[in-house]
Amino acid sequence: MMFHDPMAIAQEKMTKVCQFLEQNQLPPTPLNYHIGYVYISQTHRELNEQLDRDIRNRANIDSIYIEQLYYEHLQKEHQTEATLIQQVGGMIDHLSDSAQQSQQSLIGFAKQISHCIHNLDEHNVVKTRAALTDFSAHTEQLLKQHQQFKNALRKARELHEKQQQQLLTLRKQRILDPQTGLYKRHYLGHKTQLWLTQDKPVFAISILIENLDDFSQGFGELIGETVLQRVAKRIKKYVLHSGLPGRTGRQEFTIVLADCDADTAQVVAQKIRRGVSRLKFVSAKGDVSFPDIDLAIGIAQHQPEHDFNILAQRAAFAAKKAQSLGQHYYVSAAT
């Protein structure tokens, strides 16, 4: 989204954007600043409505949430790229089939010409044979040109396959969190909306690492990141086939489950808690004692009037409720 604000207006907006970032404790990254500028400029109604609503609901406005806003409202090009690649692929497949059929027809035609040459009658043999020989030479030339076409088509297919691989890598970068390998928040929202249109019951499990800051501040950022990655790997292990695990905050994960009930969601939450409790960290020198990982888990079920953001917020609030009550997990009430 391009802006052409005069310098005075741009400076005023920059001040407001900095205030917005400071109020929400957001780092001044280009993406955070861009979303802040769009929000302050009020040029995107849907984005402003969602951000205003989530601020009123006291949602956690962090960099991961801002990234979700970007992909949901401002970044649509990757869908166009995927459609274009599919269309090009279909065209190449069609041309390839046509080329193979054409080649078979030409080969058959050439064989027929050769057969005719050997079965000429004796009337005006020299002239007829010369004409057919010339025609046969033209046919061979046409076959060579066709082979060149096939070679060009093969190179086009190789380019297409390379583009597909690049698109797949790009897609992974856009939907997977680079630190944990779990899905990004905007992708969870997309899949949840798809399930809701299919009238599937949807649950969300919010998992909060309560003492992640203790690891980072007490033992260094590298240890904190290791804890984050190990917990993410354990979460992925337990929901690989039953749900969609994603990272929705700096120290928060959210699992979206479709076609399940509250009992199943609680079983998944218990498995994750037990699995994470078995994680142990030992220093290379053996002289540092690391604490256990403390998790707070909340569970919420989707309601007809809610979208993914509200569902995730309710699950996050339930996790904080479990944290305050000292419970292993807390199930949010339907209302």
Secondary structure, DSSP 8 states (H G I E B T S, - for coil): ------HHHHHHHHHHHHHHHHHTT----HHHHHHHHHHHHT--HHHHHHHHHHHHTT----HHHHHHHIIIII--HHHHHHHHHHHHHHHHHHHHHHHHHHHHHHHHHHHHHHHHHTT--STTHHHHHHHHHHHHHHHHHHHHHHHHHHHHHHHHHHHHHHHHHHHHHHHHHHHB-TTT-SB-HHHHHHHHHHHHHTT--EEEEEEEETTHHHHHHHH-HHHHHHHHHHHHHHHHHHSTTT-EEEEEETTEEEEEEES--HHHHHHHHHHHHHHHHT---B-SSS--B-----EEEEEEE--TT--HHHHHHHHHHHHHHHHHHT-SEEE----
